């Protein structure tokens, strides 16, 4: 391992290992994440289906797309503006131009990273919306919107079932 890990290094590791996700924090901390559990994967699939059913196109909805946020993050779901699909920035990680929403499904070992670290990183680069999906009994969704450079609650947390039974809220 090199003394300092770059985004290119992280991208190369990710390309060489299809069984793990690699993320690099802005402090240079490398996280090697195991594959999603079946429960996690089903939540992601349900969200992706909901976006497609509500008219989003293939180029707008991605899963596990690496984004160039400080050192590089790989959110569970990203939603992109129509006509602005993810495009490589540095390395193979996508830039944030056109990125409307990042969704992270919490795992037991990722709560602090998702709720504090990623929240701050995504806000710092101006991502307009961030949703955190808890893996509690209701699969609670915390919808956050960027205001004055920080994320605030867009509304009260809601169960995933309530959310996906309706239309996708306006994301622009």
MOQUIRA-V230250 format. One record per backbone hydrogen bond with DSSP energy under -0.5 kcal/mol. NH is the residue of the N-H (numbers start at 1). CO is the residue of the C=O. E is the energy in kcal/mol with one decimal. If there is no record, write none. Layout:
<<NH CO E> <NH CO E>>
This chain:
<<10 6 -2.1> <11 7 -2.7> <12 8 -2.3> <13 9 -2.3> <14 10 -2.6> <15 11 -2.5> <16 12 -1.7> <17 13 -0.9> <17 14 -0.6> <20 17 -0.9> <21 33 -2.1> <23 31 -2.2> <24 72 -2.6> <25 29 -2.4> <28 25 -1.9> <30 28 -0.6> <31 23 -3.1> <33 21 -3.2> <33 31 -0.6> <41 37 -2.8> <42 38 -2.3> <43 39 -1.8> <44 40 -2.1> <45 41 -2.5> <46 42 -2.3> <47 43 -2.2> <48 44 -2.6> <49 45 -2.6> <50 46 -2.0> <51 47 -2.1> <52 48 -2.3> <53 49 -3.1> <54 50 -1.4> <55 52 -1.7> <56 51 -2.3> <60 57 -2.0> <61 57 -1.0> <61 58 -0.6> <62 60 -0.5> <62 78 -2.4> <64 75 -0.8> <64 76 -1.0> <66 64 -0.6> <67 73 -3.5> <68 94 -3.7> <69 67 -1.8> <70 68 -0.6> <71 24 -0.6> <71 69 -1.0> <72 69 -2.5> <73 67 -2.4> <75 65 -0.6> <76 103 -0.9> <77 103 -1.9> <78 62 -2.4> <79 101 -2.5> <80 60 -2.7> <81 98 -2.9> <84 81 -2.4> <89 90 -0.6> <89 93 -3.1> <93 90 -1.0> <94 66 -3.0> <95 87 -2.6> <99 96 -2.1> <100 79 -2.7> <100 98 -0.6> <101 79 -1.6> <102 129 -1.6> <103 77 -2.9> <104 131 -2.4> <106 104 -0.6> <106 133 -2.7> <110 107 -2.2> <111 107 -0.6> <114 110 -3.1> <115 111 -2.9> <116 112 -2.2> <117 112 -1.3> <118 113 -3.5> <120 116 -2.2> <121 117 -2.4> <122 118 -3.2> <123 119 -1.9> <124 120 -2.4> <125 121 -1.2> <126 123 -1.5> <127 122 -2.3> <128 99 -0.6> <129 100 -0.6> <130 144 -2.0> <131 102 -2.7> <132 142 -2.1> <133 104 -2.8> <133 131 -0.5> <134 132 -0.6> <134 140 -3.2> <139 136 -0.9> <141 158 -3.7> <142 132 -2.9> <142 140 -0.5> <143 141 -0.7> <144 130 -2.3> <144 142 -0.6> <145 152 -2.8> <146 128 -2.6> <147 150 -3.0> <150 147 -1.5> <152 145 -2.4> <154 143 -3.1> <155 143 -0.7> <158 141 -2.0> <160 138 -1.2> <160 139 -1.7> <161 138 -0.5> <163 159 -2.0> <164 160 -2.8> <165 161 -0.8> <166 163 -1.5>>
